[in-house]
């Protein structure tokens, strides 16, 4: 198995709701929902990667905070090490620059969406910690 790809994802919250984004159909796991984020480049911290990715993919400036959960998930085509960070928007409104849809949902509503398997695992972890189930 190849080394896991390191990915940073954001638990971007507003008024008790989380921002989730739907992946483009032409990409792996197309049409599934995910926490926004992306690949951590060489020399970047997870926080720096998340701030860059959300600027590129959603046109927003965020401040990434502490890691809330971290998992390694093996998909048929790739293995990822996914770190979920707390995040808050400091400038801008999310735009569909890369994704096909975005939604602000409660953690419970998020569970009803067709989430990428790794993102579902992270959602379950943060819900357990909050006792939100």
C-alpha positions as CSV (number, residue, x, y, z in Angstrom):
1,X,0.0,0.0,0.0
2,X,1.2,3.4,-0.9
3,X,1.8,6.0,1.8
4,X,-1.4,7.7,2.8
5,X,-2.1,11.1,1.2
6,X,-2.4,13.8,4.0
7,X,-5.6,15.8,3.7
8,X,-6.9,18.7,5.9
9,X,-10.7,19.2,6.2
10,X,-12.6,22.0,7.9
11,X,-15.5,21.8,10.4
12,X,-16.6,25.3,9.3
13,X,-19.4,26.3,11.7
14,X,-22.0,29.0,11.6
15,X,-25.0,29.3,14.0
16,X,-24.5,25.6,15.1
17,X,-24.5,24.4,11.5
18,X,-21.6,22.8,9.5
19,X,-20.6,23.6,6.0
20,X,-20.6,20.6,3.7
21,X,-19.8,20.5,0.0
22,X,-20.8,18.1,-2.8
23,X,-18.0,16.7,-4.9
24,X,-18.0,17.2,-8.7
25,X,-19.3,14.1,-10.6
26,X,-16.1,13.7,-12.6
27,X,-14.0,13.3,-9.5
28,X,-13.5,10.2,-7.3
29,X,-16.5,9.9,-5.0
30,X,-18.3,12.3,-7.3
31,X,-21.7,13.4,-6.0
32,X,-20.9,12.6,-2.4
33,X,-20.7,15.2,0.3
34,X,-17.6,16.1,2.3
35,X,-16.1,18.6,4.7
36,X,-14.3,21.2,2.6
37,X,-10.6,20.9,2.4
38,X,-7.8,19.3,0.4
39,X,-4.3,17.9,0.1
40,X,-1.6,19.1,2.5
41,X,1.4,20.2,0.4
42,X,5.0,19.7,1.4
43,X,6.0,22.2,4.1
44,X,2.5,23.1,5.1
45,X,0.8,22.6,8.4
46,X,-2.7,21.2,8.3
47,X,-4.0,24.7,9.3
48,X,-2.1,26.4,6.4
49,X,-3.3,23.8,3.9
50,X,-6.9,24.2,5.0
51,X,-6.7,28.0,4.8
52,X,-5.2,27.8,1.3
53,X,-7.7,25.1,0.0
54,X,-10.8,27.0,1.2
55,X,-9.5,30.2,-0.4
56,X,-9.0,28.3,-3.7
57,X,-12.2,26.1,-3.6
58,X,-14.7,28.4,-1.9
59,X,-13.3,31.9,-2.2
60,X,-13.3,32.4,1.6
61,X,-10.8,33.4,4.2
62,X,-10.8,31.2,7.2
63,X,-8.9,30.8,10.4
64,X,-8.1,27.1,11.1
65,X,-8.0,26.0,14.7
66,X,-7.3,22.8,16.5
67,X,-7.6,19.3,15.2
68,X,-10.9,17.8,16.2
69,X,-10.4,14.3,14.8
70,X,-7.9,12.4,12.6
71,X,-8.3,9.1,10.8
72,X,-6.7,7.1,8.1
73,X,-9.2,5.7,5.5
74,X,-8.4,3.3,2.7
75,X,-10.5,3.7,-0.4
76,X,-10.1,1.3,-3.4
77,X,-8.1,3.9,-5.3
78,X,-6.3,5.8,-2.5
79,X,-5.4,5.9,1.2
80,X,-5.9,9.2,3.0
81,X,-4.9,10.5,6.4
82,X,-7.6,13.0,7.1
83,X,-7.4,15.7,9.8
84,X,-10.6,17.5,10.7
85,X,-9.8,21.0,12.0
86,X,-12.1,23.6,13.6
87,X,-12.5,26.6,11.3
88,X,-14.3,29.9,11.1
89,X,-14.9,32.2,8.2
90,X,-13.2,35.6,8.7
91,X,-14.0,37.1,5.2
92,X,-16.3,36.3,2.3
93,X,-19.2,33.9,1.6
94,X,-18.6,30.4,0.3
95,X,-18.8,30.2,-3.5
96,X,-19.1,27.1,-5.8
97,X,-15.7,27.4,-7.4
98,X,-15.0,23.6,-7.4
99,X,-18.0,21.8,-5.8
100,X,-21.5,21.4,-7.3
101,X,-23.5,22.3,-4.1
102,X,-22.9,23.5,-0.6
103,X,-25.2,23.3,2.4
104,X,-25.2,24.5,6.0
105,X,-26.5,21.6,8.0
106,X,-26.8,20.5,11.6
107,X,-24.7,17.5,12.5
108,X,-27.8,15.4,12.6
109,X,-28.9,16.6,9.1
110,X,-25.3,15.9,7.9
111,X,-25.7,12.3,8.8
112,X,-28.6,11.9,6.4
113,X,-26.5,13.0,3.4
114,X,-24.5,10.7,1.1
115,X,-21.2,11.5,2.8
116,X,-17.8,10.2,1.6
117,X,-17.0,7.3,4.0
118,X,-14.0,9.0,5.6
119,X,-16.1,12.1,6.2
120,X,-18.9,10.0,7.8
121,X,-16.4,8.5,10.2
122,X,-15.2,12.0,11.2
123,X,-18.8,13.3,11.6
124,X,-19.6,10.3,13.8
125,X,-16.5,11.0,16.0
126,X,-17.3,14.7,16.5
127,X,-21.0,14.0,17.2
128,X,-20.0,11.4,19.8
129,X,-17.7,14.0,21.5
130,X,-20.5,16.6,21.5
131,X,-23.1,14.0,22.6
132,X,-25.1,15.3,19.6
133,X,-26.5,11.9,18.6
